Amino acid sequence: MYPKYLIDLHCDTLTDSKYTSTGNPDTLDDPKRVLSLQAMPSDVGWAQFYAIFIPDEVRGADAEEYFENNRKNFVRQMGLFADRVAPCRTAADMEAAWSAGKTAAFLTIENGSALNGRLERVKLLADQGVRCMTIVWNGENELGSGHSTTHGLSAFGREVIPEMERLGMLVDVSHLNDAGFEDLFALAKKPFVATHSNARSVCSHKRNLTDDMIREMVKRNCLIGLNYYVKFIADDGVVPGPELLMKHIEHFFALGAEKNLALGSDFDGATLPEWLNTPAKAAALYGTFLDFGLSEEQAEGIMYKNAQRFFRENL
């Protein structure tokens, strides 16, 4: 059973990098990728955050060029596949794309190294249509540290957060380490997102959110996208069925996050469970949620309604 709509807060499908390349520049409809346009169920209105993923080793002017090359490819493909996909900046744009029978495509960034340490680039990227930016990836950049390091936000990172808020670009805390979270909680004035993160009490990986983080994000009306990566669902990476993912959902709900939970697949950027490794299987999560006892309201909330409401209020 499919929902009417589906919103996914993170994939690595757009980027052509050493981690994701198949040799096909038409990344959005590449049959070798998981999240190709042709693989999306035709009867589901789909909205996707397409991240430009920048590896930690790409820094400085190279990071600017890397971002720009992938941004131009996004724009090119928006024209090439215009009959099936539409670039979006707002909830209204998304809903218009759905009404036209098209996938709603939001441009985002994974790794604030795209700024090259220059605060003025936040406005440039916002003007170019970037709607969300993951502050860090696994290691350190000019803004702060990812989960594999221990430093918090840098002085530059403390400047970037309010500038992103001023310009209406969503701050994404997925990959941010615990010290960085503490710094961000002291700094942030607006709701932010964890586009692809699970619950650390269920799976102990440092990329997942602690109970205190989740509670604080609930208080601030933030948005959290469930990650399908096997090692963020289970400590041993063995996820033969939906039971463990449901444990994450139950834990989020127990902490008050019923209205804050969304989807953040990590398509084309992670190893996924066999039962969740296609867009059709992801859409079928709606039926799975109902089978496990969620109400229609709860299931629709995770599939799209919580994110749609968040977009209406914050994009």
N, C-alpha and C positions, 0 to 999 in steps of 0.2 A: 504494500500500500504506500502510495506517494502522497506527500503534502502538495498543496496548491503552489507553494513557493518554497524556496530554499536560499538562505544567505550563508555564505562561507567566508570567514574572515581571513583566511590565509592559504595561499598555495605558492609554489615555486615554479609554476608552469611557464611563466613568461620568460624567465631569464635563460639566456644561452651562456652557460658557464661550464667550467671543467667538471662541476658536480652534476650538471643537469643536461649537458648538450647531447643531442641526437644527430646533429648535422643539418637539421631542417630549420631555416630561419622563421618559418611560419609556426611558431611555437604554440600558438593558441589552438590550432587545429591539427596538430601533429599526431597521427595515429600511434606513434611510439610513446607518447606521453599518456599519463593516466587521465588527466583532465582536458581532453580535447573537446572542442565544441560539438563535434559529431557524436561524442559519447554521452553527452548530457541528455537525460530523458526529455523528450519533446513536449510532454504534458506537465512539466514543472517549470515555473518561472524562477530562473536561477540568477542570483547576484553573487559576484565573485570579487574578492580583493586579490588583485594580481600584484604580487610583490616583485620589485626589482631586488633580487638578493645579491648582496655584495660580500664576497668572502673577506675574512679578516686580513688576509695578506695583500689585498688591493687597497692601497691607501693614497692619500695626497691627491695630486692632480690625476693620477691614474683612476682613483675612485670617482672623480667628477666625470672623466671620459667614459668610464664603464657605465655609470648611471645614464649618461646622455645617449650612448649607443643603444641601450635597452629601452630607454624612453622613446626614442625615435622608432624603434621596432614596434613598440606598443601602438604608437600613433599610426604607423603604416598598416598594421594589422586591423586596427579599427576601421580603416578604409577598405582594406581587402575583404574583410568579412562583415561589412556593414549591413548585409541582409540578415545577419544572425546575432550580432553583438553591437552594443552601443556604449560609448564611454560615458561615465556618470561621475558627478561631483556631489550630488545631494540625494536625499530620499525621494524628492519629487522626480529627479532624473531616473532613478531606479524604477519607480512605479510606472513612469512613462515607457521605459524600455520593456517592462513586463507587458504592458497593455499592447505594445507593438509586436509581441511575441519574440522578443530578443533577450539575450543574456545581458545583464547589467554589469559592466566592467568598471571597477574602481582601481586606479593606479596607486600603489603603495610602495614603500621602501622597507627592506629588511637590512638594517645596519646604517646607523647615522654617519658612518664614514663618508657617505655621499655629500656631506656638507664640507668636507675637507677643512674643518676647523674654522669655517667662515660663517658668521652669524647671518650675514646678508643673504646667504644662499637659502635660508629657510623661506623667505618670501619668494625667491625665484622658483623654488620647487613647488610652493603652494600655487603660484600663478600658473605653473605648468600642469596643474591638476593633481598633484600628489595629495591624497586625502588622509594618509596615516603613515607614520614612520616608527619602525621598531628601533629603539634607541641604540641598542648594541646587538652584536651577534655573540658568539661563544667567548671571544677574548675581549681585549681592550680596544677602544678607539678614542677619538678626541673627546667624546662625551662622557665616557665612563667605562664600566666593566661588565662583561657577560658572566654567565654562571660558572665558567672555568677559571675565573679570577676572583679577587677578593676586594678590590677597591670599589668605592661608591662612585657617585657622579663627580665629574671634574668641575672646575670653575666654569669652563665653557658649557658643559652639560647643564649647569644651573642657569645659564643664560638662555639656552636653547628651549627649555621646557616652557617658560612663560611666553616666548616668542611664538612657538607652535600654538599655544592656547590662544594667543592674540589673533593669529591668522586662521584659526579654525581647522588646523591640521591635528588629527588625533595622535596622542602620545600612546605608543604601544610598548608595554612593559615586559612582554615575553622575551626571554633570554636575560633580562636584567637580574643581577645577583642580589642577595639579601641586603647588603649594605646600600646598593643603589636604590632598592625599594624604600628603605628608611629615608634616604635623602629625598626621593620623589614624593613620599607621603607628606613631608614637611614643606614641600615646594608647590605641589599641584593645587590649582584652584578649581579646575574643571574636571568632569568625569573623563577617565581614560580607558584604555582597553588592554586586555591580554589576549592577543588574537589567536594564539595557539598554545594553551597551557592547561594542564590537568591539576589534580589535587595531590599534594605531596603526602598527605596522610594515607592515601590509598596506594600510591606508587612513589617511592622515596627519592626519585631522581631530583637533583637540585634545580632542574628546569621547571619543575612543577611548583605550584603555589602553596604556601603554608596556610594553615587555618587562619592565622592572624591577618595575612594578606587578603584572604578571601573575605573575611569579615569587614575589613577596612574598605575593600572595593564595593561591597554591598552597601555600606553606609554612604559611599560617594556616588552611587548609581552608575557604577562602571559596567563594562561588558567583558565577558570571558568566553573564549572560543575553545571548545573541546578539541584536543589534538588526537589524531588517530595513530600516531607513531607508537609502535608496539612497546618500545622501551619507556614511554611516558604513560602507558596504560598499566603495564605489569613490570615488576622489578626484574623478572627473569626474561622478559620480552616474549613470553608465550601467551598468546591471546586467541585461543581456539574458537571463542564465541563471544557474544555481547555481554556476558555476565560481569566481567571486570569493568567494562566501560560503564555499565549501569551502576556499579559501586561508586564510581567517581560522581555520577549524576546524583545518586542518593546522598553522598557526602556534601556536595555543593548545596543541595536542597536543605539538608540539616543545618547548614550554616546560614541559611536565609537567602541563597542565591537563585531561587527559582525564577525570578524575573531578570536575572543578570546573565543567564547561561545561553550560549549560542554554539555555533559550529566553527571550528578552525582546523580543517582537515590536514593541512601540511601536504596536500597532494603534490607529487613530483618532487618532494623534498625529504621523504622519509620512507622507511619500510612500514607498510601497513598490513593489518590482518587480512587474510585471504577473503574474509566475509565482508570486508569494508574497502576493497581496493579498486573500485570503479565508481564513477558518479552515480550510476543506477543503484548500486548497493548503498551508497551514502544516502540517497533519497529514500531508500527503503527503511532507513533508520526510523522513520516516522511510524511505520507499522510495528517495528521492533519495540519502540517506546510504549506503544499501546499494549502490545502483548505482555510487557513486563509491568503493566499496571499503572502507567502514567495516564492522566486524563488527557482528553483532546487538547484542552487549554495548555497543559504543561508541555505536551509534545509539540504543538504548534509554536509555543514560545521558544523552545530550543531551536526548532527548524528555521524559524524566520521572524516571529512576531517580536521577540525581545530585541533583536538587532534592528528590526524596522523601526520600532519605537525609539531606540537609542539614536538611530540615524536622523529621525525627524527632529529630535531634540538637540543633537550635537553636530550634525553635518549641515 
